[in-house]
Amino acid sequence: MASIKDVAKLAQVSVGSVSKYLNGGKLKEKTTIAIEQAIKDLNYEKNTYATGLRTNRTHTIALIIPTIWHPFFSELAFYIEAELRNYQSKLILCNTQNNYENEVAYISMARQNKVDGLIALTYSNVDEYISSEMPIVSIDRYFSEKIPTIMSDNFAGGGLAAEKLIQAGAKKLAFIGYGSIYDNSTRDRYRGFQAYCQTHGIESEIIYYEGRHHEFNEKLPELVQQIIINKAVNGIFVVNDEQAYEVLELLQKNKVRVPEDVQVIGFDGSQQSTNIPSSLSSIRQPIPAIAAAAVKCLINVIEKKEAPLKTILPVTYHPGATTKE
């Protein structure tokens, strides 16, 4: 494998000139052409690891997500990786599988300077491992006043869901969701929904559980029967799209027609395919904008530039087949 010395020798320039070229420095046109030709002839590849040791930069960013199987998380990872290319950086995807120990291990890796920074989307109790001394940006969760947070306007989204259900003809609403025992911005979806119902005098039911997903799923069939079906709810806002599909399956098993008998709106609006639109009506998070804001903010933190501590991005409503026009 060719070295930087080999490139310098073939180009008949100094090693310092080659190093300056590789790091984006300006050289005389003649020198630049000679170096580029030598790189091409030798099939030279820049050793980014060695460069990282000298500059204390690896040009890699770690992204911690609970699971790659969730459409929102996978779409977010797609756009973050694409955005990082604009900064000549690469992505290390840390799929924790909702495992606390995995999250701690990935955070420790970042703290040991094996990556330049960390974008974290976590709902676990990892606060003691998060330090403002480490370049980090959080998505959807507030850690401290020194760590930048990027989030959608979840509160407005909850209110928008209630508003759209009422506009579509629903009279009695319900919120269905589960969440982490640790506070995060997704709870604002419930708060926004509840605030809209209270402000407009709308009758509503609440099914909300703080704990593990599988525990909630065990309780959900009975809760749907008792609270949704028995109490004649005809408009449901579900905390995310993944759970909305679970609710739709339960309604179908109980021979409840959607949207004729009950209308359903989810939250996330993730695209499982760019060619196949979702059939679920949903409050769409601006995933490309979240990715762009998170990457830009983290790069600024790494380069010790000014970065906003809290960024809230607007959501939109995307109608589908689960609500009436």
C-alpha positions in Angstrom: 0.0 0.0 0.0 1.4 3.4 -1.0 2.3 5.9 1.7 2.4 9.6 1.8 6.1 9.5 1.3 5.6 7.5 -1.9 3.2 10.1 -3.2 5.7 12.9 -2.4 8.5 11.1 -4.1 6.6 10.4 -7.3 5.2 14.0 -7.4 8.6 15.4 -6.6 7.3 17.5 -3.8 7.8 17.6 0.0 5.8 15.3 2.4 4.5 18.5 3.9 3.0 19.6 0.6 1.2 16.3 0.2 0.0 16.5 3.8 -1.3 20.1 3.2 -3.1 18.9 0.1 -4.8 16.0 1.9 -6.0 18.3 4.6 -7.5 20.8 2.2 -4.7 23.4 2.2 -4.1 25.6 -0.8 -1.0 24.9 -3.0 0.3 26.2 -6.3 -1.6 24.8 -9.2 1.5 22.9 -10.6 2.0 21.3 -7.2 -1.6 20.3 -6.9 -1.7 18.7 -10.3 1.5 16.7 -9.6 0.1 15.4 -6.3 -3.2 14.4 -7.8 -1.5 12.5 -10.6 0.8 10.7 -8.1 -2.2 9.7 -6.0 -4.0 8.4 -9.0 -1.0 6.4 -10.3 -0.2 4.9 -6.9 -3.9 4.3 -6.1 -3.2 6.0 -2.8 -5.8 6.0 0.0 -5.7 8.5 2.8 -5.3 6.9 6.2 -8.1 8.6 8.1 -7.2 6.7 11.3 -3.7 8.0 11.3 -4.9 11.5 10.5 -7.3 11.3 13.3 -4.5 10.5 15.8 -2.7 13.6 14.7 -5.7 16.0 14.6 -7.8 14.3 17.3 -10.6 13.9 14.8 -11.8 10.6 13.3 -14.6 12.2 11.1 -17.0 9.6 12.5 -20.2 10.2 14.4 -22.0 7.6 16.5 -25.8 7.5 16.4 -27.6 5.7 19.3 -31.1 4.5 18.5 -33.3 2.0 20.4 -33.9 -0.3 17.4 -33.4 -0.2 13.7 -36.7 -2.0 13.1 -38.8 1.0 14.1 -39.6 3.0 10.9 -39.0 6.4 12.5 -35.6 5.4 13.8 -34.5 3.8 10.6 -35.6 6.8 8.5 -33.8 9.1 10.9 -30.6 7.1 10.5 -30.9 7.3 6.8 -31.1 11.0 6.7 -28.4 11.5 9.4 -26.0 9.4 7.4 -26.8 11.4 4.2 -26.3 14.7 6.0 -23.0 13.7 7.5 -21.6 13.2 4.0 -21.9 16.9 3.5 -19.4 17.3 6.3 -17.1 14.5 5.0 -18.0 12.4 8.0 -19.2 8.8 8.4 -21.8 7.2 10.6 -21.4 4.4 13.2 -24.9 3.1 13.8 -25.4 1.9 17.4 -28.5 -0.3 17.5 -29.0 -0.9 21.2 -32.0 -3.2 20.9 -33.6 -1.3 23.8 -30.9 -2.7 26.0 -29.5 -0.4 28.8 -26.1 -2.1 29.0 -25.7 -1.6 25.2 -26.4 2.1 25.5 -23.9 2.5 28.3 -21.2 0.7 26.3 -21.8 2.9 23.2 -21.7 6.1 25.3 -18.5 4.9 26.9 -17.0 4.4 23.5 -17.8 8.0 22.6 -16.3 9.2 25.8 -13.1 7.5 25.0 -12.7 9.7 21.9 -13.2 6.8 19.5 -15.7 8.9 17.6 -15.9 12.7 17.3 -19.3 13.0 18.8 -22.6 11.3 19.6 -26.2 11.8 18.5 -28.4 10.0 21.1 -32.0 9.0 20.9 -32.4 7.1 24.2 -35.3 6.6 26.7 -33.2 4.8 29.3 -31.7 6.1 32.6 -28.3 6.9 31.2 -28.1 10.5 32.6 -25.0 9.8 34.8 -23.0 8.7 31.7 -23.9 11.8 29.7 -21.4 14.6 30.1 -21.5 18.1 28.6 -17.7 17.6 28.1 -18.4 15.1 25.4 -19.7 16.4 22.1 -23.3 15.2 22.1 -26.7 16.1 20.8 -29.9 14.6 22.1 -33.0 13.9 20.0 -36.4 14.0 21.8 -34.9 14.0 25.3 -33.6 16.8 27.6 -30.5 15.8 29.6 -29.2 19.1 30.9 -29.1 22.8 30.1 -25.6 22.4 28.5 -26.5 19.6 26.0 -28.4 20.6 22.8 -31.7 18.9 22.2 -33.5 18.6 18.9 -37.2 17.7 18.9 -40.4 18.0 17.0 -43.2 20.1 18.4 -44.9 17.1 20.1 -47.3 19.3 22.1 -48.6 21.0 19.0 -48.8 17.6 17.3 -51.0 16.2 20.0 -53.4 19.1 19.7 -53.4 18.9 15.9 -54.3 15.2 16.0 -57.3 16.0 18.3 -58.3 18.9 16.0 -58.2 16.7 12.8 -60.3 13.9 14.4 -63.0 16.4 15.4 -62.9 18.0 11.9 -63.4 14.5 10.5 -66.6 14.0 12.5 -65.4 12.2 15.6 -67.3 13.2 18.8 -65.7 11.2 21.6 -61.9 10.8 21.5 -59.2 8.7 23.1 -55.5 8.8 23.5 -53.5 5.5 23.5 -49.9 5.3 24.3 -47.1 3.9 26.4 -43.8 5.6 27.3 -40.6 5.4 29.3 -40.7 6.1 33.0 -38.1 8.8 32.3 -39.6 12.1 31.1 -39.1 12.8 27.4 -40.7 15.0 24.8 -43.0 12.3 23.5 -45.1 12.8 26.6 -46.0 16.2 25.2 -48.1 14.4 22.5 -50.4 13.3 25.3 -50.3 16.7 27.0 -51.1 18.5 23.7 -54.0 16.2 23.0 -55.4 16.6 26.5 -55.0 20.4 26.5 -56.9 20.6 23.2 -59.8 18.5 24.5 -60.0 20.4 27.8 -59.9 23.8 26.0 -62.7 22.8 23.6 -64.8 20.8 26.0 -64.3 17.5 24.1 -65.0 14.3 25.9 -62.0 12.0 25.9 -60.6 8.8 27.4 -56.9 8.1 28.2 -55.0 4.8 27.9 -51.5 5.6 29.0 -48.9 3.2 30.5 -45.3 3.9 31.6 -43.2 0.8 31.4 -42.2 -1.9 29.0 -43.7 -2.3 25.6 -44.5 -6.0 26.0 -46.3 -5.4 29.3 -48.5 -2.7 27.7 -49.3 -5.0 24.7 -50.5 -7.6 27.1 -53.0 -5.2 28.7 -54.0 -3.5 25.4 -56.7 -5.9 24.1 -58.7 -5.6 27.3 -58.2 -1.9 27.5 -59.4 -1.5 23.9 -62.5 -3.5 24.7 -63.3 -1.7 27.9 -62.5 1.9 27.0 -62.7 2.2 23.2 -65.5 -0.2 22.3 -67.6 -0.3 25.4 -67.5 3.5 25.8 -68.3 4.2 22.1 -65.1 6.1 21.3 -65.0 7.1 17.6 -61.7 8.9 17.3 -58.3 7.7 18.5 -54.9 9.4 18.6 -52.1 6.8 19.2 -48.6 7.9 20.5 -46.7 6.6 17.4 -47.4 4.8 14.1 -46.0 1.5 15.2 -48.5 1.3 18.1 -51.3 2.7 15.9 -51.0 -0.4 13.6 -51.3 -2.6 16.7 -54.5 -0.8 17.7 -55.9 -1.2 14.1 -55.3 -4.9 14.3 -57.2 -5.1 17.6 -60.1 -3.1 16.2 -60.2 -5.4 13.2 -60.3 -8.5 15.5 -63.3 -6.9 17.3 -65.0 -6.2 13.9 -64.8 -2.5 14.4 -64.6 -0.7 11.0 -62.0 2.0 10.4 -62.7 4.7 9.5 -66.5 4.1 9.4 -66.9 3.3 13.1 -63.6 4.6 14.5 -61.0 7.0 13.1 -57.3 6.6 14.0 -54.4 9.0 13.8 -50.8 8.0 14.6 -47.6 10.0 15.1 -44.3 9.9 13.2 -45.5 9.7 9.6 -42.4 7.6 8.8 -41.9 6.4 5.2 -41.2 2.6 5.0 -40.8 3.1 1.3 -40.4 6.3 -0.8 -42.7 4.6 -3.4 -45.4 3.4 -1.2 -47.4 6.0 0.8 -48.6 5.0 4.3 -52.3 4.1 4.6 -52.2 5.4 8.2 -53.3 9.0 8.9 -50.5 10.4 11.0 -48.8 13.5 12.4 -45.6 13.7 10.4 -42.4 14.5 12.1 -40.0 16.5 9.8 -37.4 13.7 9.9 -35.0 15.2 7.2 -35.0 18.5 9.1 -34.4 16.8 12.4 -31.4 15.0 10.9 -30.0 18.2 9.4 -30.4 20.2 12.6 -28.8 17.4 14.7 -25.8 17.0 12.5 -25.2 20.7 12.1 -25.6 21.3 15.8 -23.2 18.5 16.6 -20.5 19.6 14.2 -20.7 23.1 15.8 -20.3 21.6 19.2 -17.3 19.5 18.0 -15.7 22.6 16.5 -16.5 24.6 19.6 -18.8 27.0 17.7 -22.1 28.4 19.0 -25.0 25.9 18.9 -28.6 26.3 19.9 -29.5 24.4 23.1 -33.0 23.7 22.1 -34.5 23.3 18.6 -38.2 22.6 18.1 -39.4 21.8 14.6 -43.0 22.0 13.3 -45.1 18.9 12.5 -47.7 18.4 9.8 -50.8 16.3 9.3 -50.7 13.6 6.6 -54.2 12.1 5.9 -54.5 8.4 5.1 -57.1 5.7 4.9 -57.8 5.6 8.7 -59.7 8.9 8.8 -62.6 10.3 6.8 -62.0 13.1 4.2 
